[in-house]
């Protein structure tokens, strides 16, 4: 490969003189492993040819190809294998950390840092560093390095932005479900082709997504071994329900216990730091949930080293987050009021932006100035990739390329760290297209998806409707009752009054063991008491730790940005922290005695 292309993990790529490919894809029913994909791209001589090959593929892959001073690069539709580049220097790599090392003292952008803290990822093609860019989901790059200064061109070869109305308004709900099932079967046939007789391992929860995967593997009678496992704190509803699902499907099941004290040891150990070296690319906090369980199961020999891990990331999750305000103008059959999809209707755009802020920018309070900056970024990242004026389309496009691709679909870094292959059947492009064909009202709250999974599971496992509908969320009367009560209050005039009272109650009563996974155990007890509030999940605390602003072992909080984020507070606390200004997670920031540094407030 040319000198301006650097692969930090060369053993995972199939490489030639000018072409490097990772992953597997399908075209016209034929499977192309990385060697075959390499041959597909090796003869490409133009951007048009490069795009043509990309649009023919369905799968999970990344490619870098150099032709006469121009580097072509692309990620798949889910950005499942990330790539990064520096527009000014013209370098491309699978590691943003390597790109940073080639640059002259890059600095962190305060707005991007604030977004990372409150959303846990940086949106668009940006990273924490303005001089380092990421290839977005379904994006191709043409980086011309032949001139005095590099020139950059990017475009999308795949987008996901289903409209509020159904693709085929005349189709009945049952016909749409049948088409969805056809797409699901095709996706799992591709999954089985990738597995090719190897053991398949399903991280099984008490929810619907992993249940769908396990049910489909049984339905299609996969020839190889299928294993399931669940992790969590003892007595967790997830554990109880998942064990019963595995038993109903006749699949082997293993439980990995999580405790708060376990999390402290795991998170503050050298193995987790090694994982972050690969997974933390200044774009999003690394996915961590299943990381300890995989390591434990490999260490004791239960998990085969040649297994294919098939986790439950799903395109249907986007429908599960469609906010009610965006659905107000959409009828059950998918009809939409004309004013709701008018590109000139500022109210529709504002509703979309507010919905994203309310749903995803939730980890930290911030100033109005930052909210305005975030709103502008939200509008910018969906420009050109969604139906103009349709807020449900804009919302789906935003979540596809941000939360889903950058955070959830980065799960692959976990399995790669432990030396395992992975595949995401529920984010298959065919499944995404079939799911997007439903009207927004059918996608909201994953309604049709839930019906589909319950019916499939009841049929394959031969259980009654009550058992098919059982999940971790409704497994106990107390949990179900609390959920119903919170939902009722949220939709009532009492919401504004009740919300701060509930948060205060949670802050006082929660401990490091809170939650079914016990994530908050990453902090020592005294530091937990100083930093935890109900508004902040473990994601927020992991984000501020990843930036090097705090540490948990030994504890320090020298870069703590305060209770309300602002650009001034971030700049001031970063300057006080020295190396953090240019190097998130800098090891040269010495711990202090654990005293919480509280910056002064500003506008």
N, C-alpha and C positions, 0 to 999 in steps of 0.2 A: 504494500500500500504506500501511497505518497507520504512524505514526511509530515504533511499537515493533517494527516488522519492518524489518530492514535487510539488503539483498542486496549483498554486497561485489563480486559479479560480475554485475551486472544484465544485461549483454549476453547472458548465457547462459540467461536466464530469459524465458519468455513471461509478461508481466505485464498485469494489469488493475487496476481500482481496489482490489479486495480479494483477488485471487487471483494467485499466481505458481507456475509449474510449470517444471520442467526434466526432460528425458529423453523416453523413448519407452516405450510399453507396448502390450500386446495384450489384447483381451477378445473372447471368442467368435470367434476367428480374425481379427478386424479390428484393423488397426494404428492406433494413436492417437499421433501426434507430439505435441510439447509444446502446439501450438495446440489440437489436438483434446482433449487431456487438460485443458487450461485450461477448455474449455467443459464438460467432464464435472463439474468441481469447482465451477464458478462459481455454480451454483444450489443448492449444498448449504447447508442451514440448521441442521443438527444433527449431533451426534457420531455418531448412528446412521447417518445418511445418508452421512457422511464415511467411516465404516468400510465401509459397503456398497459404495461405489465402489472403495475400496482392495482389498477381497477379490475383486473381479472382475478385477483386473489382473495381468498377467504381464509383467515387464520391469524396466527400470532407470530410476528416476525419483525426484524429491522434489517435495513440494508444500507450500505455505503458503497458508492461506485464512482470512480474517478475517470474522466474523459477529457484529455487535452486541457488540463488546467482547471476544469470545473468539477466540483464534487457534488454528486447527487446523493441525497440521503432521504430516508423515509422511515416513519414508524407506521405500525398497523392502525386499525380503526380505534383501538383502545389504548394506544401509547403503552402497550404492555411491556415493551423493551425500549427504554428511553434512550434518546440521543441528545447531545448538547453541542453547541458551537459558539465561537466567538466571532461576531461579524467583522470586527476591526482587524483581527489577525488572521482570520480565515481558517482556523483549526476546527476539526470535528472530532468528537470522541464519545464513547459510551460512559464516560465519567466526567461529571462537572468538576469534580475535585482536581482531576488532571488538567482540565482547561484552566482552572484558576491558577494553577502553578505556572502556566505559561504567560500569565498576564503580569503587568507591572503594577503591583500593589493595588488591586481592585478594592473598591469600597462598597459597603452595603447601602442599598437604597432604603430610606426610612419608611416610605409608603409601602413598599414591597414587604419590608420587615413587619410592619403593623398588620398587613394582610395575612402574613404567615402566622402571626400570633393569634389573630381573631378567627381566621378561617382554617388554619393549619396547612395552607398551601398558597402558592403564589400563582395568580391567574394569568391567562394569556400565554404568550411565548416567553415571559420573563422568568427570572429566578431572583434570588436575593441580591444578586450582583447585576447591575445594568449591562455590564460587558459580557455576560454569559447568558445565552438564550437556550431554550429547550424546544425541540420539535414537538408540536402539539399532536393530539390524536388525529389520525388520518391526514397528516400533513407531509408534504414533500418539500425538500430544500434543494435549490440549485445555487451553489456558492462558487462564483467565478473568481479564481485566484490568479488569473493570468495577467491582470493589469497591475498598476502601481498600488492600488488599494482594492481589496476584495469587494465584490458586489453580491448582494443577496436577493434571491427571489424565493418566495414561499407561496404555496397554494395547497388547497385541500384536494385529496383524491377520494375522500369518503367523509360524509357528514351524517349526523343524526339529529333531525329536527322535525319530528312528526307534528302535523298540524292539529288544531282542535277538532276538525271534522275527520270522519273516517275516509280512508283512501277510496273505498267502494261504498257509497252511501246506500246502495240497494242490497248489500250483503246483510244477512241476518246474524245475530249474535252467535248462533250455533255454527254458521258457516265460517265466521271469523275464528272461532275456537278450533274448528277443524283445520283451517289453514295454519294456525299457530301450532297445532299438534304436528302437522306435517313438517313444519320447519324445525320443531324440536327433535323429531325422529332423525331428520337429516343431520342435524348438529351432533347428536349422540352417535350416529354412525361414523361421522368424522372423528369423534372422540375415541371410539373403539379402534379406528384405524391407526390413530396416533399411539394408543396404548399397545396395540399389536401383541396381545397376549401377556404383557407385563402386568404385575399387580396394580390395581387401581385403588387409591386411598381417598376417602371422602371425609373431610372435617365436618362432622354431623352435629348440628345444633337442634334446638327444639322448634325452629322456625320452618318456613316453607321452602327456602331455596335449596338447602342441602338435602332436604327430604325429596325434592323433585329429582335431584341428581341420583340419589340412591335408588329411587323408584324406577327411573329410566334404565339404569344399569341392570336391574332385575328384570324389567320388562323386556329388554333386548337380549337377555340371557347371555351376557358377556362371558366369553370362554375362559378368561383368566380369573384370578382371585380378586375379590372386592373386600376391602377392609374399611371399617368406619371407626372414628374415635371422636371423643368429646372432651373438652377441658372446661374447668371452672371450679368455683369453690364448692365444698361439700354441701349437699342439700339444694343446690341450684336447680330451679325448674328446667333450665336447659339440659342439665344432666339427666334428670328423671325422664323427660319426654324423649330425648334422643336415644336413651337406652331402650325404651319401649318401641321406638320406630325401627331401630336395628333388629330387635327381636321379631317384630312383625314381618319384616322383610327377609328374615333368615340370614342376616349378615353378621360376621364377627364384629365385635365392638370392644373398645378399650376406653377407659376413663383415665385422664391425667388430672391430678388434683392441683389446683392453684390456691395459694394463700397470699395474704399481704406480705408476710415475711419472705415467702419464696420470691415474690416480685422484687423485693429489695435486693436480694442476692443476685437474681437474674439480671436486672437492669444495671446494676452497678458493677458488673463483672466484665472481664476482658473479652469474653465471647460476644456479648452484646455490643461492645465498642467495635469489635471487628466487623460485626454485621452492619453497623452504622457507616463504617468506612465505605461500604459498597452501596448501601441503600439510601444514605443521606446525601442528596445531590442538590441541596439548596433550593428545591422546588416544593417539597412537601415533607411533613414529618413521616418517617418510615412507618409502615404498617408493622405492628408488633404483636397483635393478639395471639396468633397461633405459633409464634416463633419458639417459645419455650417448649410447647408440647411436642413439636416436631423433633427438637433436639433430644428430649427425653425418650421418645419412642424409638429413635434411631440408636440411642446409646444402649438401650436394653435389648435390642435385637428384634423387637416386635415389628417394626416398620422395615420392609425390604428396601435395600439400597437402590434397587432398580425401579422402584414404584413411580407411577405417574399420579401426582396429586391433583384432584379435581375439586376445587373449592367453589363456593356458591355465589360469587359475584354475579350480579344479574342486571340486565338492561331494564327489567321490570321495576327495579328499585327507583328509577327516575319517576315512574308513575306514582310510586308510593309517597313521593315528596311533593307532588303537584299541590300547591296551596289553594285553599278554597276560594280566595278572592279572584283567582285567575279563571275559575270555573263558573263564576256567577252568570256569565253570558252564554254558557254552553248548555244546551238541552241534553236530555238523556240519549237522544238518537244522534247527537253530534251536530245538530244545527247550531249556528252561531249568529248572534246579532251582528249586522254589518259594521256597526261602529266599533265592535270589539276587535276587528281585524283591520281597521283603517290605519295605514302607516302614518297618517297625520294625527292620529289620536294620541296626544301626549299622556292622557290619563291611563291608557292601556300600557304604554311603556313604563310609566311611573309605577303602576301596579306590579309589573314584572320585576323592576329593580327593587322595590320595597320587599317583595316576596323573597328574593334572593338574600337580601340583607337580613331579614327576620329569620330565615331558615338556616343560613350557613355562616353568617358573620356573627357568631354567638359566644365566642370563647372569652371575650374581653369587652368591657365598656370602653368607649372611645369618644373623642371630641366630634363636634359637628363637622369640623373641617375634614377630618379623616373620613367621616361618612360620605361627604360630598366627593372626595377622591375615590372612595370605593365604588360609589354609584357610577362615576365616569368609567372606571375600569370594567364594571359589569356590562355597561352598554357597549363598550368597545369590543369585548371579546366575542360577542355574538353577532357583530356586524358582518353581514355577508354569509352567515352560515345558518340562518333561520328564515322562516316565512315572515317578511316584513309586516309589522303591526299585529302579529298574532302572539300574545303574551305566553300562551301555553307552549308554542313552538320555541320561543326564545328561552323559556325556562328549561325545556328539555335539552336544547342545544348547550346551554350554560352548564347544566349538571353533567351532561355527557363528557364534555371536554375538560371539566374542572374536577369536581369531587369524585366522579366515577373513575375517570382515566388516571388522574394524578395520584389519588389516594387509594381507592379501593382496588383498582386493577394493578397497583404496584405490589400486590401480595406475592407476585412471583419472586421478588427479591428474597423473601423468607425461604422459599424452597431452594432457590439457587444457592443461598448461603450454606444450606445443609447438603448440597450436591444432588438435589432431586429435580426431575422434570415436572411440568405442570401444564394444565390446559383449562380453559374457561368456556365450557359449553353454553352457559347461559348468557354470554356476551357474543355469541356467534353472530356474524353479520346477517345471516338469514333469519335468525331468531329476532334480532333487533328490527328488521324490516317487517316481520309478521306482527310483532308487538306494536310497532308504530302505526300499523294499519287500523288499530282500534281507535275509536274516538277518545278524546281526552277524558270524558266522563267514565269510560270503561277502564282506562289506565289509572285513574285516580285511586289512591289507596290500594293499588294492585288488585282491583276488584275481580276482573276476569281472570287474572293470573291465579289468584287465591282459589277461585272456583275450579280452575283447571287442575291445580295441584291436589286439592282435596279429592276430586273425582278420580284422578290417576292413582293416588296413594290408596284410596279405599278399594279400588279394583285390583291393584297389584298385590297389596298386602292382605286383602280380604278382611278388612275391618269395617265397622259400621260408621255412619256419618259422624257420630259424636267423637269417636276416636280419631277420625280423619281430620276433624276441625280442631283438635287439641294442639295447643302450642305452648311455648314457654310463657307467653303473655297471659294465657287464660288458665294455666294449670292449677293455680290456687285461687280460691274465692277471694282471699285478701288482695292479691295482686290485681285480679280482674276488677274488684270493687274500687280500688284506688285509681286504676286507669279510667274507669267510667266516671268517677267523681271529678278527676282532674279535667277530663274532656268536657264535662258539663260546665264546670266553672270557667274554663278557657273560652267557651262560646257564650258566656253570660256577661251582663254589665258589671259583675263583681270581679272580673279578671284583673283590672288594673289595681284594685285594692288587695286582692288575694295573692297576687304574684310575689310582691316583696315580703309578705308575711310567710309565705311558703318557703321562699329562699332562705329567710332568716332561720326558720325551723330546721331546714335541711343542713344549713351550715353548723348549727349547734349540735345536731344529732348524728351526723355522718362521721364515720371513722375511716381509718386507712383500709378497713375491710369492706367498705361499702361497695355494692355492686356484685353481680354474679361472678365477675372475674377477679376482683380485688386489685385492679390496676393501681389504685392510689398508694399501695404499699411501696411503690418506687421511692417515696419520700420517707425519711426517718420520722418518728413520731413528733418531735419538737418542731421540725420544719413544716410538717403537715399542719400543725396547729397555727403556724404563722401565715402560711400561704393559701390554704384551702378556703374557698367560699363556694356556695352552691352554684354560683354562676359559672364556675370554672371546672371543667372536666379534666380527666387525666391528660386529654389531648393538649389542653392549654399549657399544663405544667411540663409536658414533654416538649412542646414547642419552645418554651422559654429556656429549657435546658439545652435543647439542640442548638440554640443560638449562642450558647456559652455564657448567658447572662446569669444563670444560677447553676449550681451543682448540688447533687444529693449525697455524695459520699466522697470526701467529707463535705458537709454542707456549706454553701456560701450563696449570697444573694446580691452580689455587688452590682449586677446589671439589672436588678429588678426595675421594671419600667413604671411602677406605680399602679394604682387601681384603675386609672383612666388613661388609655393610650393617647399619645399625641406625638407628632413629629419632633417637637422640641424636647419632650421627655425622653424619647428614644435616642435622639442625638446626644443629649446631655449624659445619660447613663451609659451610652456606648463609649463616649469619650472618657468617662471616669474609669472605664474598664480596660482601657488601653487596647490590647490586641484584638478584642472582640470587634473593634471597628472594621477590621479587615478580614477577620477569620472566625466565623462561627465555630463553636466547639473548640476554641483554642485551648490547648493544654497548658499554655504559659500564663493563664490567668490564675493567680494563686488564691486558694481558699482563704476566707477570713473566719472570724469566730461565729459566723452564722447570723450576725445582726442584719435585720431587714433594712435596706436602704430605701427610703421613701422620697422620691423626687418631689420638688415643689410643683404645685398645680400651675397650669397655664391654659391659654385659650386654644 
